[in-house]
Amino acid sequence: MMKKLTAILCTGLMALGILGGAAMAEDTAATDGVQASPEFYEKADLSVLDGKKIGITIQSLENAYWAGVMTALQEQLDAAGANTTIVACDDSSATQIGQVENFISSGCDLIMIHPSDAAAVEDVAQEARDAGCKVMCWDDPMTNTDGNWILNNTDLGIAIGELTGEFINEYYDEDNKAEVTVIGYPQTKILKEREEGILEGMANVADGKYEVVANQAAIDANSAQTAMETILIAHPDCKVVAGIGAGAMIGADEALNIYTGGKIPEDMGVFTTDVTKQQLEQLGSDSYPAKGIIGFEGSDEDTANACASMFALILNDDLEAQNVFRGVAPITNENVEEISAGMK
């Protein structure tokens, strides 16, 4: 079933342009951006990183996705000869502004910001550029940067929703509707866009074959598990979950594993994005309902290599446009082993 699902999804994603087709190129042109591809990153000369001082501030290192990617990125940059400092602001804009100011004072050649609040760090980003630092933003189309490495979060959500919808089509119909839980996090703008995209994507391919019985905010695995356990009390037949990130999959998987005693029915599935080792382990296990992940460049190592390439392109003034849109692709049981090999 999942082989068929993967084939259907790839066709749908290519129609959207999410795998680098014409539709995404048209969208990104309208927003003054370029669509990244393997060839895009191959243009980077990583030797330019040798001896460069790089400061990186991200929202949190508690998140498994970020912990894995940052570990891989540190290794990539060390191997390239860069002097790198990675810090977390713990989702505090004031802390993050101070971290960027410290990077400026220490003479960083490049500062990467994964902003807690993009608007809050615009001024300090400009201060960095005025001081001669290159600035890159991960996740938001900021103004005062040399490059933004971003996702179209609505399209990412649509991809998650369509992957979920194709699964629903396999097992459910108008007379036997799937009960669906959507795990989002509307407190954050990009995650709200992602959640809205999930709802749109499911409707695109499975309209009339499901009912959303719960819409719960949860960003980490523990809160997602608790939420799913509560939902199952009210909706014991809820077997399909679509979520905005790794926490949603890991938590829902654990709740459903306990609920079923590890005997997962074939019409039960969990679908999200992000790529962590635990997600991939659950995706490859018969004891969990994880069925599909919409991934980014691939493994932690793939994402780290792409990010290091962005640094090199920015430092060499070789970036074609300020906004660079990352590609996404499905991870299912067909390719999970390949992706797992590059995880930290």
C-alpha positions in Angstrom: 0.0 0.0 0.0 2.8 2.5 1.0 4.6 1.9 -2.4 1.4 2.9 -4.2 1.0 5.8 -1.8 4.5 7.1 -2.4 4.0 7.0 -6.2 0.7 8.9 -5.9 2.2 11.5 -3.5 5.3 12.1 -5.7 3.0 12.8 -8.6 0.9 15.2 -6.5 4.0 17.0 -5.1 5.5 17.5 -8.5 2.2 19.0 -9.7 2.5 21.5 -6.8 6.1 22.1 -7.6 7.3 21.0 -4.1 9.8 18.7 -5.6 11.2 21.4 -7.8 8.7 21.6 -10.6 7.3 24.5 -12.6 4.6 25.5 -10.2 7.0 26.2 -7.3 9.4 28.1 -9.6 6.5 30.3 -10.6 5.5 30.9 -7.0 9.1 31.7 -5.8 9.7 34.0 -8.8 6.7 36.0 -7.6 8.3 36.4 -4.1 11.8 37.2 -5.4 13.3 33.8 -4.5 14.8 30.7 -6.0 14.0 27.1 -5.5 16.9 25.1 -4.1 17.9 21.8 -5.7 20.9 19.5 -5.4 22.5 21.4 -8.3 21.9 24.7 -6.5 24.0 23.5 -3.5 26.7 21.9 -5.6 27.7 25.4 -6.8 29.0 26.3 -3.3 32.7 26.3 -2.7 33.0 25.0 0.8 36.7 25.9 1.0 35.6 29.5 1.6 34.5 28.4 5.1 38.1 27.7 6.2 39.1 30.1 8.9 35.8 31.9 9.0 34.1 32.7 12.3 30.5 31.7 12.3 27.9 32.4 15.0 24.6 30.5 15.1 21.6 31.2 17.3 18.5 29.0 17.2 15.2 28.8 19.0 16.0 25.7 21.0 18.3 22.7 21.2 15.8 20.7 23.2 13.9 19.9 20.0 15.2 16.5 18.6 15.2 17.7 15.0 17.4 20.8 15.8 19.7 18.8 18.1 20.4 16.3 15.3 20.8 18.9 12.6 23.0 21.2 14.7 25.3 18.3 15.7 25.7 17.4 12.0 26.3 21.0 11.0 28.9 21.5 13.7 30.7 18.5 12.3 30.5 19.8 8.7 31.8 23.2 9.7 34.6 21.8 11.8 35.7 19.6 8.9 35.7 22.7 6.6 37.9 24.6 9.0 35.4 27.1 10.3 35.4 28.4 13.9 31.7 27.9 14.9 29.6 28.7 18.0 26.1 27.4 18.2 23.8 28.7 21.0 20.0 28.5 21.7 17.9 31.4 22.8 15.3 29.2 24.4 12.6 31.1 22.5 13.5 34.5 24.0 13.9 37.4 21.6 15.8 39.4 24.2 18.2 36.6 24.7 18.6 36.1 21.0 19.3 39.8 20.4 22.1 39.6 23.0 23.5 36.6 21.4 23.7 38.3 18.0 25.3 41.4 19.6 27.9 39.1 21.2 28.6 37.5 17.8 29.1 41.0 16.3 31.5 42.0 19.1 33.5 38.8 18.6 34.0 39.6 14.9 31.9 36.9 13.3 32.1 36.7 9.5 28.7 35.2 9.3 25.7 35.0 11.7 22.9 32.6 11.2 19.6 33.4 13.1 16.7 30.9 13.5 14.5 33.6 15.0 12.2 33.3 18.0 10.5 36.4 16.5 11.8 37.6 13.1 10.5 41.1 13.5 12.3 41.5 16.9 15.7 40.7 15.4 15.5 42.8 12.2 17.3 45.8 13.8 20.2 43.7 15.3 20.5 41.9 12.0 21.1 45.2 10.3 23.6 46.2 13.0 25.5 43.0 12.1 25.5 43.8 8.5 26.6 47.4 9.2 29.5 45.9 11.2 30.6 43.8 8.1 29.0 40.5 9.1 27.0 38.4 6.7 23.6 37.4 8.0 21.4 34.4 7.1 18.0 33.6 8.5 16.7 30.1 8.7 12.9 29.9 8.4 11.7 33.5 7.9 11.8 35.9 5.0 13.6 38.6 6.9 14.5 42.0 5.4 17.9 42.8 6.9 19.8 39.7 5.8 22.0 38.5 3.0 20.0 35.3 2.6 16.9 33.6 3.9 16.7 29.8 3.9 13.0 29.2 4.1 10.0 26.9 3.5 6.7 27.7 2.1 5.0 26.4 5.2 1.5 26.3 3.6 2.8 24.1 0.8 4.6 21.9 3.4 1.3 21.5 5.2 -0.5 20.7 2.0 2.1 18.0 1.3 1.5 16.5 4.8 -2.3 16.7 4.3 -2.2 15.1 0.9 0.0 12.3 2.2 -2.6 11.8 5.0 -5.4 12.0 2.5 -4.0 9.3 0.2 -3.8 7.0 3.2 -7.5 7.9 4.0 -8.4 7.0 0.5 -6.9 3.6 0.9 -9.0 2.6 3.9 -12.0 4.9 4.2 -14.8 6.2 2.2 -18.0 8.4 2.5 -19.8 5.6 4.3 -16.9 4.7 6.6 -15.2 8.0 7.4 -11.8 8.3 9.1 -11.7 10.0 12.4 -8.8 12.4 12.2 -6.8 14.3 14.8 -4.8 17.4 13.7 -2.0 18.4 16.0 -0.9 21.9 15.3 0.6 24.9 17.1 -1.2 28.1 16.1 0.9 30.1 18.6 3.7 30.3 16.0 2.9 31.9 12.6 4.7 29.4 10.4 3.2 26.5 12.3 -0.2 28.0 12.0 0.4 28.2 8.2 1.5 24.6 8.2 -1.6 23.5 10.1 -3.9 25.3 7.7 -2.0 23.7 4.8 -2.6 20.2 6.3 -6.4 20.8 6.4 -6.3 22.1 2.8 -4.2 19.1 1.6 -6.5 16.5 3.2 -9.5 18.2 1.6 -7.7 18.3 -1.8 -7.6 14.5 -2.0 -10.0 12.9 0.5 -12.8 15.4 0.9 -15.9 13.7 2.3 -14.0 10.6 3.6 -12.9 11.9 7.0 -14.0 14.0 9.9 -11.6 16.0 12.0 -12.7 15.1 15.5 -10.0 16.9 17.4 -7.6 19.8 16.7 -5.0 20.1 19.4 -2.1 22.4 20.0 1.1 20.5 21.0 4.7 21.1 19.9 6.6 18.5 21.9 6.2 14.8 22.2 5.0 14.7 25.8 2.2 17.2 25.3 1.3 15.5 22.0 1.1 12.1 23.8 -1.0 13.5 26.6 -3.3 15.2 24.1 -3.7 12.0 22.1 -4.5 10.0 25.2 -7.2 12.4 26.1 -8.6 12.5 22.6 -8.8 8.7 22.5 -11.1 8.7 25.6 -13.6 10.9 23.8 -13.0 9.4 20.3 -11.8 5.7 20.7 -12.1 5.1 16.9 -9.7 7.9 16.0 -7.0 6.2 13.9 -5.5 8.9 11.8 -3.3 11.8 12.9 -1.7 14.6 10.9 0.7 16.9 12.7 3.0 19.8 12.2 6.3 18.3 13.5 8.3 15.6 15.1 6.7 16.0 18.5 3.3 15.4 17.1 4.4 12.1 15.5 6.5 10.8 18.4 3.8 11.6 21.0 0.8 10.4 19.0 2.7 7.2 18.1 3.4 6.5 21.8 -0.2 7.1 22.7 -1.5 4.8 20.0 1.1 2.2 20.7 -0.1 2.0 24.3 -3.8 2.2 23.3 -3.4 -0.8 20.9 -0.9 -2.8 22.9 1.5 -2.5 20.0 -0.9 -4.2 17.6 -1.4 -1.5 15.0 -4.3 -2.0 12.6 -3.5 -1.4 9.0 -6.0 1.5 8.8 -4.2 3.5 11.5 -1.6 6.1 10.4 0.4 9.1 11.7 1.8 11.7 9.3 4.0 14.8 10.0 7.1 16.6 9.0 10.6 17.0 10.5 13.1 14.1 10.4 14.5 12.7 13.7 16.0 9.3 14.5 13.1 8.4 16.7 10.6 9.2 14.0 12.5 7.1 11.5 12.7 4.2 14.0 9.0 4.4 14.5 8.3 4.6 10.8 10.2 1.4 10.3 8.5 -0.4 13.1 5.3 -2.5 13.0 4.6 -1.5 16.6 3.9 2.2 15.8 1.4 3.7 13.4 3.9 6.2 11.8 3.3 5.9 8.1 4.9 8.9 6.4 7.0 12.0 7.0 7.4 15.0 4.6 11.1 15.6 4.9 13.4 18.3 3.7 16.9 17.7 2.2 16.9 14.2 3.6 19.0 13.1 6.7 20.6 15.3 9.3 23.8 15.1 7.3 22.0 16.1 4.1 20.5 19.2 5.7 23.7 20.2 7.4 25.6 20.0 4.1 22.9 22.1 2.4 23.1 24.7 5.2 26.9 24.8 5.0 26.6 25.3 1.3 24.2 28.3 2.0 26.9 29.8 4.2 29.5 29.4 1.5 27.3 30.9 -1.1 26.5 33.9 1.1 30.2 34.4 2.1 31.2 34.4 -1.6 28.4 36.7 -2.6 27.2 33.9 -4.9 23.5 33.7 -3.7 21.2 34.3 -6.7 18.4 35.8 -4.6 17.8 36.7 -0.9 15.1 34.1 -0.5 16.0 30.4 -1.1 13.1 28.0 -0.9 14.0 24.5 0.4 12.7 21.4 -1.3 10.7 18.7 0.4 10.0 15.1 -0.3 8.2 12.1 1.3 9.8 9.6 3.5 8.0 6.3 3.9 8.9 2.7 4.5 10.3 2.6 0.9 13.2 4.9 1.7 13.5 5.1 5.5 16.6 3.0 5.7 18.5 5.2 3.3 17.6 8.4 5.3 18.3 6.7 8.6 21.9 6.1 7.5 22.7 9.9 7.7 21.1 10.7 11.0 22.9 11.8 14.2 
